[in-house]
Amino acid sequence: MIESNKNYYISCLFFLFFFIGWGCCYPYLSLWLTETIGINYTDVGLVYSFTAIIAVCVQPLFGLYPTGWSIVKT
């Protein structure tokens, strides 16, 4: 029980720092795309909408993953 609790806290810390880093970097993605890469603002909008569409399409797969492996929380 202690080992699984330790793994839980390690994974929580990983996701905490991952999303903190993602939240700090994602707002500057549009600046990086326009200034460093050199694409126009229309294409930046396409990049942002593409990531949103991919997220909407992938979320049901993550919902089916635990069901298929019988990892359903009761």
C-alpha distances in whole Angstrom, upper triangle without the diagonal:
4,5,5,6,9,10,11,13,14,16,17,19,20,21,23,25,26,27,29,31,32,33,35,36,37,40,42,42,45,47,45,47,50,51,49,49,52,52,53,52,52,50,47,47,47,44,42,43,42,38,38,39,37,34,35,36,32,30,31,30,26,26,27,24,21,24,25,22,20,18,19,17,18
4,6,5,6,9,10,11,12,14,15,17,18,20,21,23,24,26,27,29,30,31,33,35,36,39,40,40,44,45,44,45,49,49,48,48,51,51,52,51,52,49,47,47,46,43,42,43,42,38,38,40,37,34,36,36,33,31,32,31,27,28,29,26,23,26,27,24,23,20,22,20,21
4,5,5,6,9,10,11,12,14,15,17,19,20,21,22,24,26,27,28,30,32,33,34,37,39,38,42,43,42,43,47,47,45,46,49,48,50,49,50,47,45,45,44,41,40,41,40,36,36,38,35,32,34,35,31,29,30,29,25,26,27,24,22,25,25,22,22,19,21,20,22
4,5,5,6,9,10,11,12,14,15,17,18,20,21,22,24,26,27,28,30,31,32,35,37,37,40,42,40,41,45,46,44,44,47,47,48,47,47,45,42,42,42,39,37,38,37,33,33,35,32,29,31,31,28,26,27,25,22,23,24,21,18,21,22,19,18,15,17,16,18
4,5,5,6,9,10,11,12,14,16,16,19,20,21,23,24,26,27,29,30,31,34,36,36,39,41,40,41,44,45,44,44,47,46,48,46,47,45,42,42,42,39,37,38,37,33,33,35,33,29,31,32,28,26,28,27,23,23,25,22,20,23,24,21,21,17,19,16,18
4,5,5,6,9,10,11,12,14,15,17,18,20,21,23,24,26,27,29,30,33,34,34,38,39,38,39,43,43,42,42,45,45,47,45,46,44,41,41,41,38,36,38,37,33,33,35,33,30,32,32,29,27,29,28,24,25,26,24,21,25,26,23,23,19,21,19,22
4,5,5,6,9,10,10,12,14,16,16,18,20,21,22,24,26,27,28,31,32,32,36,37,36,37,40,41,39,39,43,42,44,43,43,41,38,39,38,35,34,35,34,30,30,32,29,27,29,29,26,24,26,24,21,22,23,20,18,22,23,20,20,17,19,18,20
4,5,5,6,9,10,11,12,14,15,17,18,20,21,22,24,26,26,29,31,31,34,36,35,36,39,40,39,39,42,41,43,41,42,40,37,37,37,34,32,33,32,28,28,30,28,25,27,27,24,22,24,23,19,20,22,19,17,20,22,19,19,15,17,15,18
4,5,5,6,9,10,10,12,14,15,16,18,20,21,22,24,25,28,30,30,33,35,34,35,38,39,38,38,41,41,42,41,42,40,37,37,37,34,32,33,33,29,29,31,29,26,28,29,26,24,26,25,21,22,25,22,20,24,25,23,23,19,20,18,21
4,5,5,6,9,10,11,12,14,15,17,18,20,21,23,24,27,28,28,32,33,32,33,37,37,35,36,39,39,41,39,40,38,35,36,35,32,31,32,31,28,28,30,28,25,27,28,25,24,26,25,21,23,25,22,20,24,25,23,23,20,21,20,23
4,5,5,6,8,10,10,12,14,15,16,18,20,21,22,25,26,26,30,31,30,31,35,35,34,34,37,36,38,37,37,35,32,33,32,29,28,29,28,24,25,27,24,21,24,25,21,20,22,21,17,19,21,18,17,21,22,20,21,17,19,18,21
4,5,5,6,9,10,11,12,14,15,16,18,20,21,23,25,25,29,30,29,31,34,35,34,34,37,36,38,36,37,35,32,32,32,29,27,28,28,24,24,26,24,21,23,25,22,20,22,22,18,19,22,20,18,22,24,22,22,18,19,18,21
4,5,5,6,8,10,10,12,14,15,16,18,20,22,24,24,28,29,28,30,33,33,32,33,35,35,37,35,36,35,31,32,32,29,27,29,29,25,25,28,26,23,25,27,24,22,25,24,21,22,25,23,22,25,27,25,25,22,23,22,25
4,5,5,6,9,10,11,12,14,15,17,18,21,22,22,26,27,26,27,30,31,29,30,33,33,34,33,34,32,29,30,30,26,25,27,26,22,23,25,23,20,23,24,21,20,23,22,19,21,23,21,20,24,25,23,25,21,23,22,25
4,6,5,6,8,10,10,12,14,15,16,19,20,20,24,25,24,26,29,30,28,29,32,31,32,31,32,30,27,27,27,24,22,24,23,19,20,22,20,17,20,21,18,17,20,20,16,18,21,19,19,22,24,22,23,20,21,20,23
4,5,6,6,9,10,11,12,14,15,18,20,20,23,25,24,26,29,29,29,29,32,32,33,31,32,30,27,27,28,25,23,25,25,21,21,24,22,19,22,24,21,20,23,23,19,21,24,22,22,25,27,26,26,23,23,22,25
4,6,5,6,8,10,10,12,14,16,18,18,22,23,22,24,27,27,26,27,30,30,31,30,31,29,26,27,28,24,22,25,25,21,22,25,23,20,23,25,22,21,25,24,21,23,26,24,24,28,29,28,29,25,26,25,29
4,5,5,6,9,10,11,12,15,16,16,20,21,20,21,25,25,24,24,27,27,29,27,28,26,23,24,24,21,19,22,21,17,18,21,19,17,20,22,19,18,22,21,18,21,24,22,22,25,27,26,27,24,25,24,28
4,5,5,6,8,10,10,13,15,15,18,20,19,21,24,24,24,24,27,26,27,25,27,25,22,22,23,20,17,20,20,16,16,19,18,15,18,20,18,17,21,21,18,20,23,22,22,25,27,26,27,24,25,24,27
4,5,5,6,9,10,12,14,15,18,19,19,21,23,24,23,24,27,27,28,26,27,26,22,23,24,21,19,22,22,18,19,22,21,18,21,24,22,21,24,24,22,24,27,25,26,29,30,30,31,28,28,27,30
4,5,5,6,8,11,12,13,16,17,16,18,21,21,20,21,24,24,25,24,26,24,21,22,23,19,18,21,21,17,19,22,20,18,22,24,22,21,25,25,22,25,28,26,27,30,31,30,32,29,30,29,32
4,5,5,6,9,10,10,14,15,14,16,19,20,19,19,22,22,23,21,23,21,18,18,19,16,14,17,17,14,15,18,17,15,18,20,18,18,22,22,20,22,25,24,25,28,29,29,30,28,28,28,31
4,6,6,7,10,11,13,15,15,17,19,20,20,21,23,22,23,21,23,21,18,18,20,17,14,17,18,15,15,19,18,16,19,21,20,19,23,24,21,23,27,26,27,29,31,31,32,29,29,29,32
4,6,7,8,10,13,13,13,16,18,18,18,19,22,22,23,21,23,22,18,19,21,18,16,19,20,17,18,21,21,19,22,24,23,23,27,27,25,27,30,29,30,33,34,34,35,32,33,32,35
4,6,6,7,10,11,10,12,15,15,15,16,18,18,20,18,20,19,15,17,18,15,14,17,18,15,16,20,19,18,21,23,22,22,26,26,24,27,30,29,30,33,34,34,35,33,33,33,36
4,5,5,8,10,10,11,14,15,15,15,17,17,18,16,17,16,12,13,15,12,10,13,14,11,13,16,16,15,18,20,19,20,23,24,22,25,28,27,28,31,32,32,34,32,32,32,35
4,6,7,8,10,11,13,14,15,16,17,16,17,14,16,16,12,13,15,13,11,14,16,13,14,18,18,17,20,22,22,22,26,27,25,27,30,30,31,34,35,36,37,35,35,34,37
4,5,5,6,9,10,11,11,13,14,14,15,13,16,15,12,13,16,13,12,16,17,15,16,20,20,19,22,24,24,25,28,29,27,30,33,32,34,36,37,38,40,37,37,37,40
4,5,5,6,9,10,10,10,12,12,13,12,14,12,9,11,13,10,9,13,14,12,14,17,17,17,20,22,21,22,26,26,25,28,31,30,32,35,35,36,38,36,36,36,40
4,5,5,6,8,10,10,10,10,10,8,11,10,6,8,11,9,9,12,13,13,14,17,18,18,21,23,23,24,28,28,28,30,32,32,34,37,37,38,40,38,38,39,42
4,5,5,6,8,9,10,10,11,10,13,12,9,12,14,12,12,16,17,16,18,21,21,22,24,26,26,27,31,31,31,33,36,35,37,40,41,41,43,41,41,41,45
4,6,5,5,7,8,9,11,11,14,13,10,13,15,12,13,17,17,16,18,21,21,21,24,26,26,27,31,31,30,33,35,34,36,39,39,40,42,40,41,41,44
4,6,6,5,6,6,8,9,11,9,7,10,12,9,11,14,14,14,17,19,19,20,23,24,24,26,29,29,29,32,34,33,36,38,39,39,42,40,40,41,44
4,6,6,5,5,6,7,10,9,7,11,13,12,13,16,17,17,19,21,22,23,25,27,27,29,32,32,32,35,37,37,39,41,42,43,45,43,44,44,47
4,6,5,8,9,11,14,13,11,15,16,15,16,19,20,20,22,25,25,26,28,30,30,32,35,35,35,37,40,39,41,44,44,45,47,45,46,46,49
4,6,8,11,13,16,14,12,16,17,15,17,20,20,20,22,25,24,25,28,29,29,31,34,34,34,37,39,38,40,43,43,43,46,44,45,45,49
4,6,9,12,14,11,11,14,15,13,15,18,17,18,21,22,22,23,26,27,27,29,32,32,32,35,37,36,39,41,41,42,44,43,43,44,48
4,7,10,12,10,10,14,14,13,16,18,18,19,22,23,23,25,28,28,29,31,34,34,34,37,39,39,41,43,43,44,47,45,46,47,50
4,7,8,6,7,10,11,10,13,15,15,17,19,20,21,23,25,26,26,29,32,32,32,35,37,36,39,41,41,42,45,43,44,45,48
4,6,6,6,9,10,11,13,15,15,17,19,20,21,23,25,26,27,29,32,33,33,36,37,38,40,42,42,44,46,45,45,46,49
4,5,5,6,9,10,11,12,14,16,17,18,20,21,23,24,26,27,30,31,32,34,36,36,39,41,41,43,45,43,43,44,47
4,5,5,6,9,10,11,12,15,15,16,18,20,21,22,24,26,29,30,30,32,34,35,38,39,40,41,43,42,42,43,46
4,5,5,6,9,10,10,12,14,15,16,18,20,21,22,24,27,27,28,31,32,33,36,37,37,39,41,40,40,41,44
4,5,5,6,9,10,11,13,14,15,17,19,20,21,23,26,27,27,29,31,32,34,36,36,38,40,38,38,39,42
4,5,5,6,8,10,11,12,14,15,17,18,20,21,24,25,26,28,30,31,33,35,35,37,39,37,37,38,41
4,5,5,6,9,10,10,12,14,15,16,18,20,22,23,24,26,28,29,31,33,33,35,37,36,36,37,40
4,6,5,6,9,10,11,12,14,15,16,18,21,22,22,25,27,27,30,31,32,33,35,34,34,35,38
4,5,5,6,9,10,11,13,15,16,17,20,21,21,23,25,26,28,30,31,32,34,32,32,33,36
4,5,5,6,9,10,11,12,14,16,18,19,20,22,24,25,27,29,29,31,33,32,31,32,35
4,5,5,6,9,10,11,12,14,17,17,18,21,22,23,26,27,27,29,31,30,30,32,35
4,6,5,6,9,10,10,12,15,16,16,18,20,21,23,25,26,27,29,28,28,29,32
4,5,5,6,9,10,11,14,15,15,17,19,20,23,24,25,27,28,27,26,27,30
4,5,5,6,9,10,12,14,15,16,18,19,22,23,24,26,28,27,26,28,30
4,5,5,6,9,11,11,12,15,16,17,20,21,21,23,25,24,24,26,29
4,5,5,6,9,10,10,12,15,15,18,19,20,22,23,22,22,23,26
4,6,6,8,10,11,12,14,15,18,18,20,22,23,22,21,23,25
4,6,7,8,10,11,12,14,17,17,18,20,22,21,21,23,26
4,6,5,7,9,10,11,14,15,15,17,19,18,19,21,24
4,5,5,6,9,10,12,13,15,16,18,17,16,18,21
4,5,5,6,9,11,11,12,15,16,15,15,17,19
4,5,5,6,9,10,10,12,14,14,14,17,20
4,5,5,7,9,10,11,13,12,12,14,18
4,6,6,7,9,11,12,11,10,12,15
4,6,5,6,9,10,10,10,13,16
4,5,5,6,9,8,10,13,16
4,5,5,6,5,6,9,12
4,5,5,6,6,9,12
4,6,8,9,13,15
4,6,8,12,14
4,5,9,11
4,6,9
4,6
4
